[in-house]
Amino acid sequence: MPPIPDVADILARLVAFPTISRQSNLALLGMVEGLLAPAGVRLERFHSEDGTRANLWASLGPAGSGGVVLSGHCDVVPVEGQDWTGDPFALRAEGDRLFGRGTADMKGFLAVAIHAMLRAASRPLALPLHLAISYDEEIGCLGVRGMLDVLGTRPEHPALCIIGEPTGMRIANGHKGKRALRACCHGQEGHSAMAPDALNALHLGAAFIARLQDRQDQLKATGARDDAYDIPYSTVHVGIMHGGTALNIVPNRCDLEFEIRNVAAEDPDAILAGIFEDAEAVAAPHRNRFADARIEVEAVSGYPGLQTAADSPAVALLQSLLGRNDPLIKVAFGTEGGLFQEALDVPVLVCGPGHMAQGHKPDEFVSVDQLAECERLLFAITDALEEGGTPALAS
């Protein structure tokens, strides 16, 4: 087997690929396969419909149920409009920090996981070790679904899935679910000098936003709560509003993009049903004059929340392997964890190097110490898989 590159070298190779969401990640996967295949790692790709992107499923050890999945995404957010002090796609070291797009979110974890797979290849594993690399996570966990659709039909299921998103190497056992939605508000155009004789779609949009704000206030006041989150209730947020072409034209269309992020005890379908009622309540009073007045709400993307029981044996195992008993946390951002939980009926925990506070911004970085702590954890997992006697990892 060729010499194993160190984590920083693997991370530099990963960062060099500008794998912005919706853009091809095949060259990056080719590099990863070039590292893993000579070590005898079993590799399987799951391509997107257009063939430009793919998920990678890599496996070591015996075939069958049990073992661990290390999961992470290789797509990153754009760098346009951000003031970087160096090339975002060239790893740069300054002191204890490694800078580059995706170092924290989450190519740092992928580098450690690939390194751990290479080291594990020479070990007599009694239980399997898997690595899942997915695409288009940043735009709604879209890519991983095709892979999970296939893996979910197979009889062999892992015993634990670790999502390596940045948690400062704390264990997170939950995050909120998300629904991304689009609303199209239809009015009737006219000359602005005769504005009362037209129906301004922007005004419809503004009234709908006011209803969404009221819906948010209701969720805060009377909705389900989970105090493990910084924001302990479900939220409704409008992020984009488009409409109008000229000041002297009453616009006939306004588009809104908004989201729901729900705690586990809150039914997102119930929230959405109320929002459909809000849309109709805004548009209906105008139909006696404007027959086409309406607000159409459609789902764009979404993913389920993650909720792993605090007393799960997987939690106790990971705490023991980390060598500390920090309180569990829940993270504000979403992951593919809920999708793994649904498809494979597996306990899922989020634990990875770095902090999301450094992600999605210029001069993103991960510290060498965080990568080293993650490396120690994955080596301890490999030891447990070799011993094969840990009930939490057996089928």
N, C-alpha and C positions, 0 to 999 in steps of 0.2 A: 504494500500500500504506500502511496506517496506520502511524504512528510505532511503532517497536519498543520495548516496555517494557523496563526494565532487569531484571537477574536478581533483585534483591531484591524488585521489584514483583511479578514472576511468582511468586516463592517465597511472598510474602505471600498471594497469591490461592490458591495450592495448599494452604497450611497452613490457610486458613480453612474448607476442606471437611473435616469430621470423618469421613474415609473409613476407619473401623475395619473390619478384616477381616470379611467376611460381610455388611457393610452396603453400600448402594448407592454406587457411584462415578460414576453417570451425570451428575450435576450438574458434577462436576469435569471429566469428559471434555467436556461441553458447553462449559465455559469454555475448555479447551485448543483445541477445534475452532474456537471463535470467534476465537482468536488466529491459528491456522494457516491456516484456509480462505481468508481474504482475501489471504494471501500466495501462494496457488496450490498449497499443499501438498495432495497426494492423500491422502484419509482413508478408512479402512475400519474398521468396528467388528466385533468378534466377541463376541456376547452369551453370558452364562451361560444355562443351561437355563430358569431362571425369569425371565429378562429384567431382573433388577434390577441386574446388574453387567455390565461389558464390558471387553474389551481394545481398545486403539486401535493401529492400524498406520498410520503416517504416512510418506509417501515424497516425495522430491524428486529431480530429475535424470532421466536417461534410464531407461526401463524396461529390465530385463535383469539378468543376473547381475553379481557383483562389488559393490564398494562396502562400506559400513559400516552396521551396525545399532547404534544406541544403545538399550540396554534398561534399563528400571527399573519398579518396581512403585509403585502409588499408594496401596495400603492401608497402614495404620499399626496399631500395637498400641494397646490401650486405655490410658486415663489414670486409670481408677477406682482409688482406693486410693493414688494417688501425690500427694505434697505439692509441687505446683507453686507457684512464687511469682507467677505470672501466668496468664492465660488460655492454656491449651495450644494453642488454635486461633486465636490472634491473634499474628502475628509480632512479636517484641519485640527491639529492638536495644540492646545494651549494649557499648560499646567495639567490639571486633572480632568480637563474637559475635552471631549471630542465633538467638534462642530460639523454640522452638515444636515441637509434636509432628510428627515426620517430617522435621525440618530436616536431620538427619544420615542417617536411614534412611527413605526416601531421596529426599525431595522436593527437597532441595538439588540433587542431580544432575539431576532432571527439569527444574528451573527453568533450569539452565544449558543442558540439551539443547534445550528449547523455544526459548530465546533463540538458540542456535546454528542451529536450523532456520530461524528467521525471518531471520537474517542470510544464511544460505545461499540463501534463496529468490531473491535478486537476483543470484546468481552463476551463471555458465555451467558447471554441473557436467558433467564427462565421465563420471562414475560415480555411481551412486545413493547417497543418504543416507536412511536409514530411522530412525524413532523408534518403539519398541515400548513401550507403557505397559500393564502387566498388573494384575490384581486378585488378591486372596487369596493373595499370595505368603507372607505371614507365617504361614499355617497349612498350609504344605506345598507351596508353588509350584503351587497348584491351578488358578488361573485361566488362566495362560498356555498350558496344554496345548491348550485348544480352538482357540486361534489357531495354534499350531504344527502341529496336525493338518491344518489347511488349507494353511498356508504350505509344509509339507513335501511336499505333492503337486504344487506348482508347479515348473516347470523352472528358474526363476530363483532362484538362491541367492546370498546375500551372501558376501563374501570374509573378513569379520571381524565379530565381535560383541563389543561392549564392554558389560559389565554394570557399571553405575555405583554399586554398593554402596560404602559408605565404607571406603577403604583408606588414607586420608591421601595419596592420589594416588600410592601405590606400585602397582606392577603385580603382581597375584596371578595365577598360572597354575594354581591348583588349590584345591579344597576337598573335604571328605569327602562321601560319599553318606549318605543318611539313610533309615531305615525307622521309622515311628511305628506302634506296635502296641498292642493291647488284649488283656488276658487276663481271662477270667471264670472264677473258681474256684467250683465247685459242691460244697457240702457237704450236711448235713442238719440242720435246725433242731431245737431241743429246749429244755427248761427248764434254766437254768444250774445249778440244784441237782443235775441229773442229766447234767452236761456230758459225762462219759465215754461216755454212751449215744448221743450225737449226734456229728456231724462238723463241727467248726468251720471254716468257709470262710476265716476270717481266718488260721487256722493253716496251711491249705493255701497261702494267699497268701504268708505269711511264709516257708514252706519253699521256695516257688518263687523268691522274691526271693533267698534264700540261694544257690539254684542259679545265678541270674543273676549274683550276685556272684562265684561260682566261675568262671563262664564269662568274666567280665571279667578275672579274675586270669590265666586261661589265655591270653587274647588279649594281655595285657600281657607275659607271660613268653615265649610261643612264636609269637605271631601276626606278621603282616607289619608292617613298620615304615616310616615315612617321616619322617625327622628334620627335614623342612621345617616340620612342625607343632609347636605348643607341646606337644600331647599326641600323640606320634608313632605311636600304635597305635589300633586300632579300639576303640570303647567301647560298653558297654551300661549304660543308665541308667534307673532307675525314678523317675518323677516324681510319680505320683498313686496313692493307694490308698484305696478306699472299701469300707465294709462295716459291717454291724451296724445295728440299730435301737434296741436297749435292752440295758442291762447284764445283765438276767436272761434274755435270749434268746440261745441259741447261734446265730450267724448262719449262714444257708444259702448265702450268696453274698458274694463279695468280688471287686471289679473293680480291676484294675491297668492303668495306662498307662505304657508304657516305650518306649525307642527304641534303635536301633542306629545308630551313626555309624561308617562304615567307610572306611579308607584305600583307595586305588585297587587295591592289590595283594591286598586281602582280599575274598573273595566273600561278599556279605551273605546270599545264599541258603544258603551252607554254615553261617554263623553261625545263621541262623534254623532250619535243620534240626536243629542241636544243641539249640536252645531248645525245639523241639517234643518232642524226646526228654526233656529235663528236665521238661517239663510232665507227660508220661506217667509218668515215674519217680516224681514226687511223688504223683500221684493213684492209680496202680495198686495200691499195697499196701492201700488202704482199701476196695477193691471187694468183698472177701470179706464185709464187713459192710454196706457202703453201695453199692448197685449203681449209683447215679447219680453217684458221685464222679468228677469230671473237671475238667480245666483246659482251656478252649477259648482258643486264641490266634488272633487275626485281625489282618490288616493294616488300618491306618487311612489312612495316606498315606505318601508317600516321594518321593524324587527321586534321580537318579543323581549321583555325584560328578563333579567337573570335573578333567580332567588334560590340559593343553595342553603340548606339548613345549617345553622351555626353548629349544631351537634353532629354533623355528618362526619363519619370516619375520615373522609378526605381532608377535612379541615384539620383534624388532630394530626393526621400524617404530615401534612405540609408544614404545620407549625413545628413538629418535631424535627423535620428535615432542615428547616431554617434555623433551628436551635434557639428559638425564642417564642414567647407567648403573647405577642402584641394583640391588642383588641382588634377584632375584625372591622373592616371598613366597607362602605358602599361608595361606588364612584359615580360621578355626575355624567360621565360620557358613556356611550353605548359600545357594545362589542358583539361579536358573533356568538357569544357564550350561550344566549338563550336559544339560538338556532341549533347548536350542538346538543343542548339539553333536550330539546324537542325531538331531534332526529335520531339520536343515539341513546337516549335515556341514560345519560351519564352525569354524575356530579361535575360541576364546572366551577372553577375558581379563577380569579384574575390576579395575576402576580407577575410583575416584570420590572426591569430596571429603568431608572429615570423617573421624571415627573411630567405630567401632562401640562404643567405650567410652562414648560419649555417647548412644547409642541405647537405646531401651526403658526410659528412666528419667526422673524428673522433671527439668524444665529442660533437656531435650535441646537441643543447639545445634550449629551449624556455623559455622566462622569465615569471615569475608569473604575472608581470604587464600586459604583452601582453594577457595572458589568461584571466585576469580580465576584460580587455577592450572588448575582444570578448564576454565574458559572459554578460556584460552590453548591448552590441548590440543585442544579441539573446534574452535577456529578453525584450528589447524594441520591437523587432519583435513580440514576443508573445503577448505583450500588444496590438499592432496594429491588430493582428489577432483576439484577443478577442473583440476589439471594432468593427471590421468588416467594418468600414466606409471609409477606405483608398482606393481611386479609383485605385491606383497603384497595390493593392493586390487583387482586386475583379476580377471576371472572365470577 
